Each structure stands twice: as structure tokens, then as C-alpha cells.
Amino acid sequence: MKLFPYGHATHPQWPMAAALVLAQLRAHMALPGYAAAPTLGLVYITDHYAPHAQEILDHLGAELPEVTDWSGTVGVGIASNNVEYFDEPALAVMLCDLPHAHYRVFSGVAPLGAQGSFRAHTALVHADPNTPELPELVEEMAGCTGSAYLFGGLAASRQGVVQFAQGSQGHLRGQGAASSVLSGGLSGVAFSAEVALLSRVTQGCRPVSSEYEVSACEGNLVTSLDGQPALERLLKDLKVSLEEPEQALAQVRRTLVGLRSPREEHEVAQVRRPGQFGDDTWVRHIIGLDPVRQGIAIAQELQNGMRLSFCERHVAAARNDLVRVCAEIREELESAELPLEIAQALNADEAQAAPHPARRIAGALYVSCSGRGGPHFGGPSAELQILRRALGDVPLVGFFAAGEIASRHVYGYTGVLTVFTTD
């Protein structure tokens, strides 16, 4: 597997942005280290281009006829190596060098279950956030893969949600005239076990309280934590009182909730890190308070036995955790003993070093929460610059989502980094 060609551009007119991206793709395809005949295209657009999604896909397909399959979606921002385009018209494309037998594009008109003898091991998933029972659909999709692992995110758009799903395997009978630009439900690419990849979740929040057990709840209202009134516990942890409502409500609005499913004690010890959330924690908003029942309403259906922590967004914690997941991936991929030339290349200034096969990363996909991009990390493109310094200079595209998908869960305020690895 060779390096994946990629390109990105911004321009008020999408044909100009597409021309710039195509020039970058063709330049990469002419280099010996990059794939010359890629098969699968991943395309991400900002919502400024959403009304032109079908035109963009048709144009890319006509200019790159060797690429037979396409997948992607829309975000309020998109990402590429060392740069993000937030709230501006932009396009990013990466072309994957994968054998046709090792992947399948799926959607509502070409579901994964109708892909013949193909056996999915993992899957990239794009989802419409307005889809009913979305968490259940994500969990069901995870069950259709051999590893039960998904990665991806929920589209984010102010001009209509669109998903790209064009597969060379065709559609269900009776759906032959269906468009390759869809809305609603799930779409993406399923990969066989022969496609090697690594994926990590990086959290953007840190706990500001102890972890409690949900001891009484009703729907999305928790009324008791560790046997104590939930609202009383929240106010005590935040050191505020309803006797000063303006101060209390301002602090509550800045507070989020980290939730985990019930686990055995020895499993909890393995996944938790001091002062940080593990990959099994998903963050949700506090959406209301119930002084009568001493309850806290949370944007998540609850169950007794769940573990709950109050938390806050934290820039330093987000930076450190992003560096950590990149370091874990690099440590797993890069050999401890390298020839001198390769070691010198890997130790060069990451801002100048070109992608190198010794990193064993053919390409990377990064899906980040739309609430993390831009100023949250200190300035425009700061998050992607941190990622490049920590991971190295690799082909990368992605988008800023309304929710992130990893394993079988929908997350919030996280980043999901996935790398396709080479031999």
C-alpha cells in the first residue's frame, strides 16, 4: 500500500477549489511514493458547498475515472494536513490505494447486508444527526462488523445535510436510479480484515468531580447519585447555591457530564487515567434542572448503574490528550531499530519533513467536534498543527462533526484519529 494522494483548497466558487485540489492530487499521483491508481475517494466539503454536492461529485468522478468509489460528507469545517477550513467554502479529498475486494461503500440504497460474500471487519461511518434512534443504528452497524469497531462522525451543516456514497458494486434492486448524494441515515465504507488500521479517541474535557453511580433515574433525568440527591451533589461539587441563581446557572451552563456504562472494577482500573477520561466515556450536555425532584436533566437516556462525572472543556487537557494518542500510534507503528537514513528523516523538523514510508502510515482520517476547532486550541488550525507535530507529516483529511463515532458509541467534544497502515 502506497501513500494516499490528497488535496485541499478554499475558494468562493467550487469549480476553482476543485481545480486546485485536482492539481494537488495529480502531483502526488506522479510521485513514486504515492499511489498512481487509487480506487476509493474520501471527499469532505464545508456546508457552503452543500447545495453543489452532486455537481462536485460528478466533476471529481469525471476528472478521476480510475477512482470508482466515493464516500464523504459535509461539516461546518473540514481538515487536512496542518490546516483547517472553518466557516469558509472549502473542499478536501484523499484517494485511497485499496483493492476493490477489501472494501465496500454502503448507504441506505446499498446496505452492507446486501454486499454479497463481503465480510466487514471495521467501517467508516457518516451519519445524519437528524436520523431517529441514531445511537441504536450506530450500535447495530457496529454489530455488522467483525471487530465491532466503527469510526467517523455526524455531518454538520447549516444548508442541509448531505452524504457522498457512490459504490461500484451498485444499489439494491429497484434503486438503480438513486443519487450518489444522499441525506438521512448512515453511509460510509466497510473494510475487510486485510485493511490494517489503528484508531484512537482523544477527549476534550476533564473531570471536575468524583465519579458517581447513577442510583436513581427516569429517562434522561437523574435524581440520585450514590444515594444522594443529584442536584444537591452537582451544586456542592461546583461550589454554588441556588440562593444566588445567576452565578449558579452560569456555572452549570459551563459544566458537562461524562458518562460510562457499568463495568467490572478491574476493567475500570485499566481504562482510567488520573485526571482524564478514558475512551469509554462520552460527554453530554446538562439540559435542565429539576429543583422539585432534585434532579438533573441530561441529553442522554440513562440507566441505573451508569457512572457519572461532572466535567468541563479544557484546552490543556485536550492538547495533551491529542499528543498522547498520536504518540501511542507512532510508538506502535515505528520500529525501535531503524536504518540511519530513515531515523534521520523521522527525527527531522516535522514542519519540513515529507511523508516517509517508515512511519507505516499511508493516510489518516481525523474527525473532530465542531466545538473543538479554531479558537478552542488557541488559534486557526492550531488543532491540526498540534496533530502534525505529534503524528508527523502524513496524508490526512477529515471534518468537524456534530458528534463523533468510535467503536459503537456517539461521542461529543472528542476527536477520532484513524490511520491506515502499511507493511
Order of alpha helices (4+ residues) and beta strands (2+ residues): beta-alpha-beta-alpha-beta-beta-beta-beta-beta-beta-alpha-beta-beta-beta-beta-beta-beta-beta-beta-beta-alpha-alpha-beta-alpha-beta-beta-beta-alpha-alpha-beta-alpha-beta-beta-beta-beta
